[in-house]
Amino acid sequence: MDIIEAIETRRSVKAFDPRHRISDEETDRLMSLVLLSPTAFNIQHWRFVLVRDPAVREAIREVSWMQPQVTDASLLVVVCADVRAWEKAPERYWRNAPEDVREGVVAAIGEYYGNRPQVQRDEAMRSCGIAAQTLMLAAKGMGYDSCPMDLSDFDAVARLIGLPEGHVIALFVAVGKGIRDPWPRGGQLAQDETVFVDRFPD
């Protein structure tokens, strides 16, 4: 499947075959593709929790409006972010760059993020959003369906997955074999409502 077909055919599927299993090899391949997602300054803020324990899945479902895809999908990915990743040995994000480039970028990282907690969180969440889209498109390309999810008590989920201090949950992505067609598209807004040139209209 090419990327345009994946974009056009990817839908938020909410009914998955609970008996289907995604192999370890497929999971590794999927996550290796996700890790190619771009991030600001190459900081790679994202952290991914693959929830496999059925009891933990059930507990997450109970605090997530009882959405069945939490337990029925082959793979439940909790997409998290380390909002302090920018200050954790940032030279490692540029270890393959020439020394002068590495030093310049690392200095810029400190200047941009230091004492700016809202920027730290915003950039981390943007990185998670990009990674989640990569995950869903890669899953589609591998023949799987997916659903991004956020109707959840993330504080409760944080306790269930042992979320470290300084981390936040951005969203879940459920991945598996869909067993029911998604609803028709709800109604895409037209380009003249959403795409502007140079500035918003008066």
mmCIF file of the C-alpha atoms, coordinates in Angstrom:
data_MODEL
# 
_entry.id   MODEL 
# 
loop_
_atom_site.group_PDB 
_atom_site.id 
_atom_site.type_symbol 
_atom_site.label_atom_id 
_atom_site.label_alt_id 
_atom_site.label_comp_id 
_atom_site.label_asym_id 
_atom_site.label_entity_id 
_atom_site.label_seq_id 
_atom_site.pdbx_PDB_ins_code 
_atom_site.Cartn_x 
_atom_site.Cartn_y 
_atom_site.Cartn_z 
_atom_site.occupancy 
_atom_site.B_iso_or_equiv 
_atom_site.pdbx_formal_charge 
_atom_site.auth_seq_id 
_atom_site.auth_comp_id 
_atom_site.auth_asym_id 
_atom_site.auth_atom_id 
_atom_site.pdbx_PDB_model_num 
ATOM 1   C CA . MET A 1 1   ? 0.000   0.000   0.000  1.00 0.00 ? 1   MET A CA 1 
ATOM 2   C CA . ASP A 1 2   ? 1.418   3.419   -0.900 1.00 0.00 ? 2   ASP A CA 1 
ATOM 3   C CA . ILE A 1 3   ? 1.258   6.345   1.496  1.00 0.00 ? 3   ILE A CA 1 
ATOM 4   C CA . ILE A 1 4   ? -1.547  8.181   -0.305 1.00 0.00 ? 4   ILE A CA 1 
ATOM 5   C CA . GLU A 1 5   ? -3.731  5.084   -0.269 1.00 0.00 ? 5   GLU A CA 1 
ATOM 6   C CA . ALA A 1 6   ? -2.995  4.631   3.441  1.00 0.00 ? 6   ALA A CA 1 
ATOM 7   C CA . ILE A 1 7   ? -4.055  8.225   4.156  1.00 0.00 ? 7   ILE A CA 1 
ATOM 8   C CA . GLU A 1 8   ? -7.221  7.883   2.088  1.00 0.00 ? 8   GLU A CA 1 
ATOM 9   C CA . THR A 1 9   ? -8.271  4.545   3.549  1.00 0.00 ? 9   THR A CA 1 
ATOM 10  C CA . ARG A 1 10  ? -7.225  4.883   7.195  1.00 0.00 ? 10  ARG A CA 1 
ATOM 11  C CA . ARG A 1 11  ? -10.298 5.217   9.389  1.00 0.00 ? 11  ARG A CA 1 
ATOM 12  C CA . SER A 1 12  ? -10.926 5.164   13.126 1.00 0.00 ? 12  SER A CA 1 
ATOM 13  C CA . VAL A 1 13  ? -12.085 1.587   13.640 1.00 0.00 ? 13  VAL A CA 1 
ATOM 14  C CA . LYS A 1 14  ? -13.801 0.844   16.942 1.00 0.00 ? 14  LYS A CA 1 
ATOM 15  C CA . ALA A 1 15  ? -14.613 -2.869  16.623 1.00 0.00 ? 15  ALA A CA 1 
ATOM 16  C CA . PHE A 1 16  ? -11.657 -5.276  16.618 1.00 0.00 ? 16  PHE A CA 1 
ATOM 17  C CA . ASP A 1 17  ? -11.302 -9.046  16.528 1.00 0.00 ? 17  ASP A CA 1 
ATOM 18  C CA . PRO A 1 18  ? -10.274 -9.850  20.137 1.00 0.00 ? 18  PRO A CA 1 
ATOM 19  C CA . ARG A 1 19  ? -8.837  -13.220 19.044 1.00 0.00 ? 19  ARG A CA 1 
ATOM 20  C CA . HIS A 1 20  ? -6.343  -11.799 16.574 1.00 0.00 ? 20  HIS A CA 1 
ATOM 21  C CA . ARG A 1 21  ? -2.735  -11.520 17.689 1.00 0.00 ? 21  ARG A CA 1 
ATOM 22  C CA . ILE A 1 22  ? -0.084  -9.268  16.202 1.00 0.00 ? 22  ILE A CA 1 
ATOM 23  C CA . SER A 1 23  ? 3.218   -11.123 16.259 1.00 0.00 ? 23  SER A CA 1 
ATOM 24  C CA . ASP A 1 24  ? 6.264   -9.834  18.110 1.00 0.00 ? 24  ASP A CA 1 
ATOM 25  C CA . GLU A 1 25  ? 7.998   -9.415  14.754 1.00 0.00 ? 25  GLU A CA 1 
ATOM 26  C CA . GLU A 1 26  ? 5.152   -7.292  13.406 1.00 0.00 ? 26  GLU A CA 1 
ATOM 27  C CA . THR A 1 27  ? 5.071   -5.224  16.583 1.00 0.00 ? 27  THR A CA 1 
ATOM 28  C CA . ASP A 1 28  ? 8.820   -4.627  16.398 1.00 0.00 ? 28  ASP A CA 1 
ATOM 29  C CA . ARG A 1 29  ? 8.501   -3.613  12.744 1.00 0.00 ? 29  ARG A CA 1 
ATOM 30  C CA . LEU A 1 30  ? 5.609   -1.270  13.511 1.00 0.00 ? 30  LEU A CA 1 
ATOM 31  C CA . MET A 1 31  ? 7.381   0.437   16.396 1.00 0.00 ? 31  MET A CA 1 
ATOM 32  C CA . SER A 1 32  ? 10.638  0.718   14.426 1.00 0.00 ? 32  SER A CA 1 
ATOM 33  C CA . LEU A 1 33  ? 8.698   2.735   11.844 1.00 0.00 ? 33  LEU A CA 1 
ATOM 34  C CA . VAL A 1 34  ? 7.131   4.917   14.548 1.00 0.00 ? 34  VAL A CA 1 
ATOM 35  C CA . LEU A 1 35  ? 10.594  5.737   15.884 1.00 0.00 ? 35  LEU A CA 1 
ATOM 36  C CA . LEU A 1 36  ? 11.417  7.367   12.535 1.00 0.00 ? 36  LEU A CA 1 
ATOM 37  C CA . SER A 1 37  ? 8.881   10.121  13.268 1.00 0.00 ? 37  SER A CA 1 
ATOM 38  C CA . PRO A 1 38  ? 10.257  13.663  13.344 1.00 0.00 ? 38  PRO A CA 1 
ATOM 39  C CA . THR A 1 39  ? 10.551  15.640  16.571 1.00 0.00 ? 39  THR A CA 1 
ATOM 40  C CA . ALA A 1 40  ? 11.690  19.165  17.394 1.00 0.00 ? 40  ALA A CA 1 
ATOM 41  C CA . PHE A 1 41  ? 15.484  19.245  17.767 1.00 0.00 ? 41  PHE A CA 1 
ATOM 42  C CA . ASN A 1 42  ? 15.379  15.439  17.329 1.00 0.00 ? 42  ASN A CA 1 
ATOM 43  C CA . ILE A 1 43  ? 14.637  15.154  21.056 1.00 0.00 ? 43  ILE A CA 1 
ATOM 44  C CA . GLN A 1 44  ? 12.323  12.156  20.593 1.00 0.00 ? 44  GLN A CA 1 
ATOM 45  C CA . HIS A 1 45  ? 10.137  13.079  23.572 1.00 0.00 ? 45  HIS A CA 1 
ATOM 46  C CA . TRP A 1 46  ? 7.785   10.164  22.989 1.00 0.00 ? 46  TRP A CA 1 
ATOM 47  C CA . ARG A 1 47  ? 7.596   7.051   25.139 1.00 0.00 ? 47  ARG A CA 1 
ATOM 48  C CA . PHE A 1 48  ? 5.305   4.148   24.211 1.00 0.00 ? 48  PHE A CA 1 
ATOM 49  C CA . VAL A 1 49  ? 3.705   1.690   26.614 1.00 0.00 ? 49  VAL A CA 1 
ATOM 50  C CA . LEU A 1 50  ? 2.459   -1.467  24.889 1.00 0.00 ? 50  LEU A CA 1 
ATOM 51  C CA . VAL A 1 51  ? -0.208  -2.713  27.280 1.00 0.00 ? 51  VAL A CA 1 
ATOM 52  C CA . ARG A 1 52  ? -0.330  -6.513  27.064 1.00 0.00 ? 52  ARG A CA 1 
ATOM 53  C CA . ASP A 1 53  ? -1.629  -7.585  30.495 1.00 0.00 ? 53  ASP A CA 1 
ATOM 54  C CA . PRO A 1 54  ? -5.369  -8.342  30.148 1.00 0.00 ? 54  PRO A CA 1 
ATOM 55  C CA . ALA A 1 55  ? -6.035  -7.192  33.722 1.00 0.00 ? 55  ALA A CA 1 
ATOM 56  C CA . VAL A 1 56  ? -4.391  -3.826  33.081 1.00 0.00 ? 56  VAL A CA 1 
ATOM 57  C CA . ARG A 1 57  ? -6.294  -3.501  29.809 1.00 0.00 ? 57  ARG A CA 1 
ATOM 58  C CA . GLU A 1 58  ? -9.557  -4.164  31.647 1.00 0.00 ? 58  GLU A CA 1 
ATOM 59  C CA . ALA A 1 59  ? -8.668  -1.591  34.307 1.00 0.00 ? 59  ALA A CA 1 
ATOM 60  C CA . ILE A 1 60  ? -7.864  0.981   31.622 1.00 0.00 ? 60  ILE A CA 1 
ATOM 61  C CA . ARG A 1 61  ? -11.165 0.219   29.911 1.00 0.00 ? 61  ARG A CA 1 
ATOM 62  C CA . GLU A 1 62  ? -13.021 0.873   33.166 1.00 0.00 ? 62  GLU A CA 1 
ATOM 63  C CA . VAL A 1 63  ? -11.621 4.430   33.314 1.00 0.00 ? 63  VAL A CA 1 
ATOM 64  C CA . SER A 1 64  ? -12.004 4.997   29.564 1.00 0.00 ? 64  SER A CA 1 
ATOM 65  C CA . TRP A 1 65  ? -15.776 5.103   29.133 1.00 0.00 ? 65  TRP A CA 1 
ATOM 66  C CA . MET A 1 66  ? -15.783 1.292   28.709 1.00 0.00 ? 66  MET A CA 1 
ATOM 67  C CA . GLN A 1 67  ? -14.608 1.630   25.118 1.00 0.00 ? 67  GLN A CA 1 
ATOM 68  C CA . PRO A 1 68  ? -14.287 -1.934  23.795 1.00 0.00 ? 68  PRO A CA 1 
ATOM 69  C CA . GLN A 1 69  ? -11.258 -1.264  21.617 1.00 0.00 ? 69  GLN A CA 1 
ATOM 70  C CA . VAL A 1 70  ? -9.150  -0.913  24.788 1.00 0.00 ? 70  VAL A CA 1 
ATOM 71  C CA . THR A 1 71  ? -9.486  -4.631  25.471 1.00 0.00 ? 71  THR A CA 1 
ATOM 72  C CA . ASP A 1 72  ? -10.364 -6.003  22.027 1.00 0.00 ? 72  ASP A CA 1 
ATOM 73  C CA . ALA A 1 73  ? -7.588  -4.501  19.891 1.00 0.00 ? 73  ALA A CA 1 
ATOM 74  C CA . SER A 1 74  ? -4.520  -6.653  19.308 1.00 0.00 ? 74  SER A CA 1 
ATOM 75  C CA . LEU A 1 75  ? -2.277  -3.844  20.462 1.00 0.00 ? 75  LEU A CA 1 
ATOM 76  C CA . LEU A 1 76  ? -2.989  -0.962  22.840 1.00 0.00 ? 76  LEU A CA 1 
ATOM 77  C CA . VAL A 1 77  ? -0.312  1.724   22.705 1.00 0.00 ? 77  VAL A CA 1 
ATOM 78  C CA . VAL A 1 78  ? -0.313  4.430   25.365 1.00 0.00 ? 78  VAL A CA 1 
ATOM 79  C CA . VAL A 1 79  ? 1.547   7.311   23.748 1.00 0.00 ? 79  VAL A CA 1 
ATOM 80  C CA . CYS A 1 80  ? 3.340   9.294   26.429 1.00 0.00 ? 80  CYS A CA 1 
ATOM 81  C CA . ALA A 1 81  ? 5.870   12.105  26.493 1.00 0.00 ? 81  ALA A CA 1 
ATOM 82  C CA . ASP A 1 82  ? 8.847   12.941  28.667 1.00 0.00 ? 82  ASP A CA 1 
ATOM 83  C CA . VAL A 1 83  ? 8.489   16.700  28.923 1.00 0.00 ? 83  VAL A CA 1 
ATOM 84  C CA . ARG A 1 84  ? 11.993  16.999  30.403 1.00 0.00 ? 84  ARG A CA 1 
ATOM 85  C CA . ALA A 1 85  ? 13.695  14.972  27.674 1.00 0.00 ? 85  ALA A CA 1 
ATOM 86  C CA . TRP A 1 86  ? 15.275  18.172  26.353 1.00 0.00 ? 86  TRP A CA 1 
ATOM 87  C CA . GLU A 1 87  ? 17.649  18.366  29.354 1.00 0.00 ? 87  GLU A CA 1 
ATOM 88  C CA . LYS A 1 88  ? 18.570  14.677  29.648 1.00 0.00 ? 88  LYS A CA 1 
ATOM 89  C CA . ALA A 1 89  ? 21.968  14.385  27.976 1.00 0.00 ? 89  ALA A CA 1 
ATOM 90  C CA . PRO A 1 90  ? 20.774  16.259  24.879 1.00 0.00 ? 90  PRO A CA 1 
ATOM 91  C CA . GLU A 1 91  ? 24.066  15.683  23.074 1.00 0.00 ? 91  GLU A CA 1 
ATOM 92  C CA . ARG A 1 92  ? 22.937  12.059  22.525 1.00 0.00 ? 92  ARG A CA 1 
ATOM 93  C CA . TYR A 1 93  ? 20.209  13.245  20.151 1.00 0.00 ? 93  TYR A CA 1 
ATOM 94  C CA . TRP A 1 94  ? 22.951  14.586  17.872 1.00 0.00 ? 94  TRP A CA 1 
ATOM 95  C CA . ARG A 1 95  ? 25.724  12.073  18.529 1.00 0.00 ? 95  ARG A CA 1 
ATOM 96  C CA . ASN A 1 96  ? 26.166  11.349  14.802 1.00 0.00 ? 96  ASN A CA 1 
ATOM 97  C CA . ALA A 1 97  ? 26.451  15.007  13.792 1.00 0.00 ? 97  ALA A CA 1 
ATOM 98  C CA . PRO A 1 98  ? 29.751  16.866  13.360 1.00 0.00 ? 98  PRO A CA 1 
ATOM 99  C CA . GLU A 1 99  ? 30.997  18.262  16.666 1.00 0.00 ? 99  GLU A CA 1 
ATOM 100 C CA . ASP A 1 100 ? 30.371  21.908  15.778 1.00 0.00 ? 100 ASP A CA 1 
ATOM 101 C CA . VAL A 1 101 ? 26.805  21.132  14.689 1.00 0.00 ? 101 VAL A CA 1 
ATOM 102 C CA . ARG A 1 102 ? 26.178  19.074  17.813 1.00 0.00 ? 102 ARG A CA 1 
ATOM 103 C CA . GLU A 1 103 ? 27.452  21.816  20.119 1.00 0.00 ? 103 GLU A CA 1 
ATOM 104 C CA . GLY A 1 104 ? 25.368  24.462  18.377 1.00 0.00 ? 104 GLY A CA 1 
ATOM 105 C CA . VAL A 1 105 ? 22.156  22.470  18.456 1.00 0.00 ? 105 VAL A CA 1 
ATOM 106 C CA . VAL A 1 106 ? 22.600  21.417  22.080 1.00 0.00 ? 106 VAL A CA 1 
ATOM 107 C CA . ALA A 1 107 ? 23.100  25.052  23.072 1.00 0.00 ? 107 ALA A CA 1 
ATOM 108 C CA . ALA A 1 108 ? 19.966  26.008  21.145 1.00 0.00 ? 108 ALA A CA 1 
ATOM 109 C CA . ILE A 1 109 ? 17.977  23.288  22.913 1.00 0.00 ? 109 ILE A CA 1 
ATOM 110 C CA . GLY A 1 110 ? 18.870  24.718  26.310 1.00 0.00 ? 110 GLY A CA 1 
ATOM 111 C CA . GLU A 1 111 ? 18.105  28.242  25.203 1.00 0.00 ? 111 GLU A CA 1 
ATOM 112 C CA . TYR A 1 112 ? 14.741  27.320  23.688 1.00 0.00 ? 112 TYR A CA 1 
ATOM 113 C CA . TYR A 1 113 ? 13.378  25.059  26.420 1.00 0.00 ? 113 TYR A CA 1 
ATOM 114 C CA . GLY A 1 114 ? 14.968  26.361  29.605 1.00 0.00 ? 114 GLY A CA 1 
ATOM 115 C CA . ASN A 1 115 ? 12.462  27.962  32.025 1.00 0.00 ? 115 ASN A CA 1 
ATOM 116 C CA . ARG A 1 116 ? 9.632   27.528  29.493 1.00 0.00 ? 116 ARG A CA 1 
ATOM 117 C CA . PRO A 1 117 ? 7.427   24.731  30.873 1.00 0.00 ? 117 PRO A CA 1 
ATOM 118 C CA . GLN A 1 118 ? 4.553   25.421  28.475 1.00 0.00 ? 118 GLN A CA 1 
ATOM 119 C CA . VAL A 1 119 ? 6.887   25.157  25.485 1.00 0.00 ? 119 VAL A CA 1 
ATOM 120 C CA . GLN A 1 120 ? 8.327   21.941  26.906 1.00 0.00 ? 120 GLN A CA 1 
ATOM 121 C CA . ARG A 1 121 ? 4.853   20.404  27.161 1.00 0.00 ? 121 ARG A CA 1 
ATOM 122 C CA . ASP A 1 122 ? 3.624   21.774  23.833 1.00 0.00 ? 122 ASP A CA 1 
ATOM 123 C CA . GLU A 1 123 ? 6.605   20.429  21.905 1.00 0.00 ? 123 GLU A CA 1 
ATOM 124 C CA . ALA A 1 124 ? 6.353   17.035  23.581 1.00 0.00 ? 124 ALA A CA 1 
ATOM 125 C CA . MET A 1 125 ? 2.650   16.764  22.761 1.00 0.00 ? 125 MET A CA 1 
ATOM 126 C CA . ARG A 1 126 ? 3.252   17.786  19.151 1.00 0.00 ? 126 ARG A CA 1 
ATOM 127 C CA . SER A 1 127 ? 5.870   15.063  18.887 1.00 0.00 ? 127 SER A CA 1 
ATOM 128 C CA . CYS A 1 128 ? 3.374   12.526  20.257 1.00 0.00 ? 128 CYS A CA 1 
ATOM 129 C CA . GLY A 1 129 ? 0.762   13.589  17.725 1.00 0.00 ? 129 GLY A CA 1 
ATOM 130 C CA . ILE A 1 130 ? 3.171   13.140  14.848 1.00 0.00 ? 130 ILE A CA 1 
ATOM 131 C CA . ALA A 1 131 ? 4.249   9.736   16.179 1.00 0.00 ? 131 ALA A CA 1 
ATOM 132 C CA . ALA A 1 132 ? 0.633   8.620   16.622 1.00 0.00 ? 132 ALA A CA 1 
ATOM 133 C CA . GLN A 1 133 ? -0.142  9.472   13.003 1.00 0.00 ? 133 GLN A CA 1 
ATOM 134 C CA . THR A 1 134 ? 2.952   7.583   11.873 1.00 0.00 ? 134 THR A CA 1 
ATOM 135 C CA . LEU A 1 135 ? 1.778   4.628   13.955 1.00 0.00 ? 135 LEU A CA 1 
ATOM 136 C CA . MET A 1 136 ? -1.683  4.622   12.389 1.00 0.00 ? 136 MET A CA 1 
ATOM 137 C CA . LEU A 1 137 ? -0.427  4.977   8.822  1.00 0.00 ? 137 LEU A CA 1 
ATOM 138 C CA . ALA A 1 138 ? 2.249   2.325   9.321  1.00 0.00 ? 138 ALA A CA 1 
ATOM 139 C CA . ALA A 1 139 ? -0.379  -0.008  10.790 1.00 0.00 ? 139 ALA A CA 1 
ATOM 140 C CA . LYS A 1 140 ? -2.592  0.589   7.763  1.00 0.00 ? 140 LYS A CA 1 
ATOM 141 C CA . GLY A 1 141 ? 0.313   -0.150  5.465  1.00 0.00 ? 141 GLY A CA 1 
ATOM 142 C CA . MET A 1 142 ? 0.823   -3.447  7.323  1.00 0.00 ? 142 MET A CA 1 
ATOM 143 C CA . GLY A 1 143 ? -2.837  -4.402  6.872  1.00 0.00 ? 143 GLY A CA 1 
ATOM 144 C CA . TYR A 1 144 ? -4.110  -3.349  10.293 1.00 0.00 ? 144 TYR A CA 1 
ATOM 145 C CA . ASP A 1 145 ? -6.765  -0.917  11.435 1.00 0.00 ? 145 ASP A CA 1 
ATOM 146 C CA . SER A 1 146 ? -6.400  1.597   14.229 1.00 0.00 ? 146 SER A CA 1 
ATOM 147 C CA . CYS A 1 147 ? -8.179  4.091   16.414 1.00 0.00 ? 147 CYS A CA 1 
ATOM 148 C CA . PRO A 1 148 ? -6.757  7.130   18.223 1.00 0.00 ? 148 PRO A CA 1 
ATOM 149 C CA . MET A 1 149 ? -8.327  7.509   21.656 1.00 0.00 ? 149 MET A CA 1 
ATOM 150 C CA . ASP A 1 150 ? -8.485  10.134  24.375 1.00 0.00 ? 150 ASP A CA 1 
ATOM 151 C CA . LEU A 1 151 ? -11.757 9.616   26.312 1.00 0.00 ? 151 LEU A CA 1 
ATOM 152 C CA . SER A 1 152 ? -10.047 8.474   29.481 1.00 0.00 ? 152 SER A CA 1 
ATOM 153 C CA . ASP A 1 153 ? -9.117  9.417   33.026 1.00 0.00 ? 153 ASP A CA 1 
ATOM 154 C CA . PHE A 1 154 ? -5.444  9.825   32.228 1.00 0.00 ? 154 PHE A CA 1 
ATOM 155 C CA . ASP A 1 155 ? -4.536  10.320  35.896 1.00 0.00 ? 155 ASP A CA 1 
ATOM 156 C CA . ALA A 1 156 ? -5.928  6.867   36.641 1.00 0.00 ? 156 ALA A CA 1 
ATOM 157 C CA . VAL A 1 157 ? -4.171  5.382   33.622 1.00 0.00 ? 157 VAL A CA 1 
ATOM 158 C CA . ALA A 1 158 ? -0.921  7.038   34.724 1.00 0.00 ? 158 ALA A CA 1 
ATOM 159 C CA . ARG A 1 159 ? -1.130  5.111   37.986 1.00 0.00 ? 159 ARG A CA 1 
ATOM 160 C CA . LEU A 1 160 ? -1.932  1.865   36.197 1.00 0.00 ? 160 LEU A CA 1 
ATOM 161 C CA . ILE A 1 161 ? 1.104   2.089   33.901 1.00 0.00 ? 161 ILE A CA 1 
ATOM 162 C CA . GLY A 1 162 ? 3.487   3.580   36.458 1.00 0.00 ? 162 GLY A CA 1 
ATOM 163 C CA . LEU A 1 163 ? 3.955   6.825   34.528 1.00 0.00 ? 163 LEU A CA 1 
ATOM 164 C CA . PRO A 1 164 ? 7.165   8.474   35.796 1.00 0.00 ? 164 PRO A CA 1 
ATOM 165 C CA . GLU A 1 165 ? 7.256   12.004  37.142 1.00 0.00 ? 165 GLU A CA 1 
ATOM 166 C CA . GLY A 1 166 ? 7.741   14.581  34.414 1.00 0.00 ? 166 GLY A CA 1 
ATOM 167 C CA . HIS A 1 167 ? 5.835   12.494  31.867 1.00 0.00 ? 167 HIS A CA 1 
ATOM 168 C CA . VAL A 1 168 ? 2.356   13.000  30.420 1.00 0.00 ? 168 VAL A CA 1 
ATOM 169 C CA . ILE A 1 169 ? -0.050  10.818  28.483 1.00 0.00 ? 169 ILE A CA 1 
ATOM 170 C CA . ALA A 1 170 ? -0.982  12.257  25.097 1.00 0.00 ? 170 ALA A CA 1 
ATOM 171 C CA . LEU A 1 171 ? -3.369  9.609   23.742 1.00 0.00 ? 171 LEU A CA 1 
ATOM 172 C CA . PHE A 1 172 ? -3.885  5.905   23.110 1.00 0.00 ? 172 PHE A CA 1 
ATOM 173 C CA . VAL A 1 173 ? -3.739  4.146   19.756 1.00 0.00 ? 173 VAL A CA 1 
ATOM 174 C CA . ALA A 1 174 ? -5.567  0.838   19.414 1.00 0.00 ? 174 ALA A CA 1 
ATOM 175 C CA . VAL A 1 175 ? -4.345  -1.406  16.573 1.00 0.00 ? 175 VAL A CA 1 
ATOM 176 C CA . GLY A 1 176 ? -5.790  -4.654  15.273 1.00 0.00 ? 176 GLY A CA 1 
ATOM 177 C CA . LYS A 1 177 ? -8.039  -6.408  12.782 1.00 0.00 ? 177 LYS A CA 1 
ATOM 178 C CA . GLY A 1 178 ? -11.267 -4.521  12.315 1.00 0.00 ? 178 GLY A CA 1 
ATOM 179 C CA . ILE A 1 179 ? -14.422 -6.639  12.252 1.00 0.00 ? 179 ILE A CA 1 
ATOM 180 C CA . ARG A 1 180 ? -16.939 -3.964  11.330 1.00 0.00 ? 180 ARG A CA 1 
ATOM 181 C CA . ASP A 1 181 ? -16.783 -1.198  8.780  1.00 0.00 ? 181 ASP A CA 1 
ATOM 182 C CA . PRO A 1 182 ? -16.425 2.261   10.296 1.00 0.00 ? 182 PRO A CA 1 
ATOM 183 C CA . TRP A 1 183 ? -19.297 4.677   10.011 1.00 0.00 ? 183 TRP A CA 1 
ATOM 184 C CA . PRO A 1 184 ? -19.335 6.825   6.868  1.00 0.00 ? 184 PRO A CA 1 
ATOM 185 C CA . ARG A 1 185 ? -17.143 9.864   7.234  1.00 0.00 ? 185 ARG A CA 1 
ATOM 186 C CA . GLY A 1 186 ? -18.991 12.235  9.506  1.00 0.00 ? 186 GLY A CA 1 
ATOM 187 C CA . GLY A 1 187 ? -18.607 15.245  7.242  1.00 0.00 ? 187 GLY A CA 1 
ATOM 188 C CA . GLN A 1 188 ? -15.278 16.684  6.174  1.00 0.00 ? 188 GLN A CA 1 
ATOM 189 C CA . LEU A 1 189 ? -15.140 20.470  6.085  1.00 0.00 ? 189 LEU A CA 1 
ATOM 190 C CA . ALA A 1 190 ? -14.412 21.979  2.688  1.00 0.00 ? 190 ALA A CA 1 
ATOM 191 C CA . GLN A 1 191 ? -11.031 23.436  1.844  1.00 0.00 ? 191 GLN A CA 1 
ATOM 192 C CA . ASP A 1 192 ? -12.484 26.950  1.604  1.00 0.00 ? 192 ASP A CA 1 
ATOM 193 C CA . GLU A 1 193 ? -13.362 26.676  5.306  1.00 0.00 ? 193 GLU A CA 1 
ATOM 194 C CA . THR A 1 194 ? -10.023 25.297  6.422  1.00 0.00 ? 194 THR A CA 1 
ATOM 195 C CA . VAL A 1 195 ? -7.236  26.292  4.011  1.00 0.00 ? 195 VAL A CA 1 
ATOM 196 C CA . PHE A 1 196 ? -6.195  29.931  3.616  1.00 0.00 ? 196 PHE A CA 1 
ATOM 197 C CA . VAL A 1 197 ? -3.400  31.686  1.752  1.00 0.00 ? 197 VAL A CA 1 
ATOM 198 C CA . ASP A 1 198 ? -1.127  34.047  3.687  1.00 0.00 ? 198 ASP A CA 1 
ATOM 199 C CA . ARG A 1 199 ? -3.667  35.010  6.346  1.00 0.00 ? 199 ARG A CA 1 
ATOM 200 C CA . PHE A 1 200 ? -7.148  34.363  7.645  1.00 0.00 ? 200 PHE A CA 1 
ATOM 201 C CA . PRO A 1 201 ? -9.884  36.163  5.707  1.00 0.00 ? 201 PRO A CA 1 
ATOM 202 C CA . ASP A 1 202 ? -11.368 39.334  7.171  1.00 0.00 ? 202 ASP A CA 1 
# 
